[in-house]
Amino acid sequence: MLQPLGNRVLVEPSASEVKSAGGIILPDSAQKKPQEGTVLAVGPGKLLDDGTRAPMPVAVGDVIIYPEYGGTEIRVGEKDLLLVDADSILAVKTGHKAAKPAPKPAAKKKTGKKR
């Protein structure tokens, strides 16, 4: 895999919508570029004037929102990835970690009583 330098973040974009709300299958040219993705790798941070590094605002596994045409598109193997500056990240989705799937809710027990 790649290790970003400085304050850059390596992102795997989410899949774009293939169908419209009405169920029409969209061609590649009509699909919107994804603006959401999962962080795969994080650089060491921006080098400050005093020689220290600024902490990165995201971590591996975070789901982020970035500008539609932000970042540099690269291809690693069969994957299309994006290198984004940490300063251009618009938001981090809280409660969404791509590395850990959400647990399924427990099934409700039936008491057997009729109402």
Residue frames relative to the residue before (quaternion, step in Angstrom):
aa qw qx qy qz dx dy dz
M 1.0000 0.0000 0.0000 0.0000 0.00 0.00 0.00
L 0.5278 -0.6271 0.4783 0.3151 3.56 -1.30 0.08
Q 0.2223 -0.7330 0.6233 0.1574 3.56 -1.19 0.59
P 0.3454 -0.7568 0.5140 0.2090 3.63 -0.46 1.18
L 0.3517 -0.7195 0.5627 0.2049 3.55 -1.21 0.60
G 0.8190 0.2479 -0.1754 0.4868 3.56 -1.24 0.45
N 0.7421 -0.3686 0.2893 0.4793 3.55 -0.92 -0.93
R 0.3961 0.7150 -0.4819 0.3156 3.57 1.00 0.81
V 0.2295 -0.7583 0.6036 0.0891 3.51 -1.28 0.63
L 0.2860 -0.7354 0.5896 0.1727 3.60 -0.98 0.87
V 0.0647 -0.8286 0.5542 -0.0461 3.56 -0.63 1.22
E 0.2408 -0.7125 0.6366 0.1707 3.54 -1.16 0.72
P 0.3509 -0.7634 0.4995 0.2113 3.61 -0.38 1.20
S 0.5135 -0.6144 0.5020 0.3269 3.56 -1.17 0.64
A 0.6054 -0.5566 0.4188 0.3852 3.55 -1.21 0.45
S 0.4125 -0.7015 0.5203 0.2590 3.57 -0.99 0.79
E 0.6188 -0.5587 0.4099 0.3700 3.54 -1.25 0.49
V 0.2598 -0.7782 0.5567 0.1302 3.57 -0.81 1.03
K 0.7609 0.2649 -0.1538 0.5720 3.58 1.17 -0.62
S 0.4508 -0.6549 0.5306 0.2940 3.53 -1.18 0.62
A 0.7045 -0.4393 0.3338 0.4465 3.57 -1.29 0.11
G 0.6956 0.4671 -0.2652 0.4771 3.59 1.11 -0.62
G 0.5998 -0.6034 0.3467 0.3948 3.60 1.27 0.06
I 0.4806 0.6559 -0.4466 0.3734 3.60 1.25 0.16
I 0.3875 -0.7085 0.5395 0.2383 3.58 -0.90 0.95
L 0.2851 -0.7898 0.5282 0.1266 3.56 -0.72 1.16
P 0.4235 -0.6698 0.5342 0.2944 3.62 -0.99 0.73
D 0.7009 -0.4796 0.3201 0.4199 3.59 -1.22 0.42
S 0.6693 0.5220 -0.3069 0.4304 3.59 0.96 -0.83
A 0.7099 0.4453 -0.2606 0.4794 3.62 1.14 -0.51
Q 0.5493 0.6185 -0.4033 0.3913 3.60 1.22 -0.22
K 0.4492 -0.6703 0.5200 0.2803 3.55 -1.07 0.79
K 0.5002 -0.6188 0.5024 0.3384 3.55 -1.12 0.65
P 0.4831 -0.6611 0.4731 0.3253 3.61 -0.94 0.77
Q 0.2016 -0.7700 0.5947 0.1136 3.54 -1.15 0.68
E 0.6653 0.4402 -0.2736 0.5374 3.53 1.31 0.26
G 0.1484 0.8027 -0.5684 0.1033 3.56 -1.03 0.72
T 0.4886 -0.6482 0.5108 0.2833 3.52 -1.37 0.21
V 0.4280 -0.7011 0.5143 0.2467 3.57 -0.91 0.95
L 0.2001 -0.7987 0.5617 0.0804 3.58 -0.74 1.12
A 0.7909 -0.0384 0.0569 0.6081 3.60 1.08 -0.74
V 0.2014 -0.7774 0.5913 0.0743 3.55 -1.17 0.73
G 0.4511 -0.6812 0.5098 0.2695 3.57 -1.00 0.84
P 0.6783 -0.5211 0.3376 0.3930 3.60 -1.27 0.18
G 0.6093 -0.5456 0.3647 0.4450 3.61 1.18 -0.34
K 0.6220 -0.5573 0.4109 0.3656 3.53 -1.30 0.44
L 0.4043 -0.7042 0.5344 0.2347 3.56 -0.99 0.91
L 0.2641 -0.7869 0.5432 0.1264 3.57 -0.66 1.14
D 0.7042 -0.4821 0.3238 0.4085 3.59 -1.30 0.30
D 0.7023 0.4625 -0.2726 0.4675 3.61 1.05 -0.68
G 0.6204 -0.5885 0.3269 0.4024 3.61 1.28 0.17
T 0.5944 0.5473 -0.3778 0.4521 3.59 1.24 -0.08
R 0.4308 -0.6782 0.5274 0.2761 3.56 -1.29 0.21
A 0.4407 -0.6690 0.5328 0.2726 3.54 -1.05 0.83
P 0.4936 -0.6558 0.4676 0.3281 3.62 -0.96 0.73
M 0.4645 -0.6742 0.5013 0.2800 3.55 -1.10 0.72
P 0.4537 -0.7184 0.4596 0.2586 3.61 -0.93 0.85
V 0.7498 0.3031 -0.1889 0.5569 3.63 1.25 -0.19
A 0.2376 -0.7469 0.6036 0.1461 3.54 -1.33 0.35
V 0.6611 -0.4798 0.3814 0.4328 3.57 -1.27 0.29
G 0.7629 0.3376 -0.2758 0.4774 3.56 -0.92 0.99
D 0.5294 0.6203 -0.4163 0.4021 3.61 1.23 -0.27
V 0.3059 -0.6985 0.6120 0.2099 3.54 -1.20 0.61
I 0.0724 -0.8290 0.5543 -0.0182 3.57 -0.61 1.19
I 0.2846 -0.6919 0.6296 0.2095 3.51 -1.40 0.27
Y 0.0404 -0.8029 0.5936 -0.0371 3.55 -0.83 1.06
P 0.6654 -0.5013 0.3498 0.4285 3.62 -1.20 0.32
E 0.6400 -0.5749 0.3559 0.3650 3.58 -1.08 0.76
Y 0.7961 0.2015 -0.1073 0.5605 3.60 0.92 -0.82
G 0.3970 0.7264 -0.4684 0.3088 3.58 1.14 0.61
G 0.7566 0.4093 -0.2805 0.4258 3.55 -1.21 0.45
T 0.4323 -0.6621 0.5527 0.2631 3.50 -1.42 0.08
E 0.3229 -0.7561 0.5393 0.1824 3.58 -0.68 1.10
I 0.0279 0.7801 -0.6237 0.0415 3.57 -0.94 0.95
R 0.2759 -0.7399 0.5875 0.1769 3.56 -1.24 0.41
V 0.0433 -0.7770 0.6278 -0.0154 3.56 -0.79 1.10
G 0.7999 -0.0490 -0.0153 0.5979 3.58 -0.32 1.23
E 0.7764 -0.2684 0.2363 0.5189 3.57 -0.67 -1.13
K 0.6134 0.5756 -0.3407 0.4200 3.61 1.28 -0.05
D 0.2788 -0.7044 0.6262 0.1845 3.54 -1.15 0.78
L 0.0263 -0.8121 0.5813 -0.0427 3.56 -0.60 1.20
L 0.2966 -0.7442 0.5792 0.1508 3.54 -1.33 0.24
L 0.2043 -0.7368 0.6309 0.1317 3.57 -1.02 0.87
V 0.0355 -0.8172 0.5730 -0.0516 3.57 -0.56 1.21
D 0.4535 -0.6394 0.5435 0.3002 3.58 -1.09 0.71
A 0.5291 -0.6359 0.4544 0.3304 3.58 -0.96 0.84
D 0.6260 0.5549 -0.3370 0.4320 3.61 1.09 -0.64
S 0.7070 0.4539 -0.2740 0.4680 3.60 1.13 -0.51
I 0.4578 0.6552 -0.4714 0.3727 3.62 1.23 0.06
L 0.3526 -0.7768 0.4918 0.1743 3.56 -0.74 1.10
A 0.8013 -0.1172 0.1190 0.5745 3.60 0.97 -0.83
V 0.2705 -0.6978 0.6326 0.1995 3.52 -1.37 0.34
K 0.3762 -0.7181 0.5360 0.2357 3.57 -0.81 1.00
T 0.2810 -0.7711 0.5489 0.1585 3.56 -0.63 1.10
G 0.7873 0.2912 -0.2368 0.4892 3.52 -1.06 0.75
H 0.6625 0.4494 -0.3079 0.5140 3.61 1.27 0.12
K 0.0845 0.7514 -0.6487 0.0860 3.54 -0.52 1.20
A 0.3675 -0.7623 0.4905 0.2081 3.57 -0.50 1.15
A 0.6342 0.5633 -0.3423 0.4042 3.58 1.06 -0.65
K 0.7665 0.2679 -0.1511 0.5638 3.59 1.13 -0.60
P 0.3072 -0.7563 0.5414 0.2013 3.62 -0.48 1.10
A 0.5672 -0.6073 0.4387 0.3419 3.56 -1.13 0.68
P 0.4784 -0.6674 0.4762 0.3146 3.61 -0.97 0.78
K 0.4802 -0.6571 0.4991 0.2976 3.53 -1.15 0.68
P 0.5050 -0.6441 0.4679 0.3335 3.61 -1.00 0.74
A 0.5362 -0.6283 0.4593 0.3266 3.55 -1.12 0.71
A 0.5064 -0.6446 0.4802 0.3120 3.56 -1.09 0.73
K 0.4587 -0.6748 0.5038 0.2837 3.57 -1.05 0.77
K 0.4036 -0.7060 0.5303 0.2398 3.54 -1.05 0.83
K 0.3626 -0.6977 0.5702 0.2377 3.54 -1.10 0.71
T 0.3512 -0.7597 0.5108 0.1962 3.56 -0.87 0.93
G 0.4574 -0.7045 0.4350 0.3243 3.59 1.16 -0.38
K 0.5637 0.5897 -0.3882 0.4287 3.60 1.26 -0.10
K 0.2675 -0.7477 0.5857 0.1620 3.55 -1.03 0.81
R 0.2570 -0.7642 0.5719 0.1514 3.53 -1.08 0.67
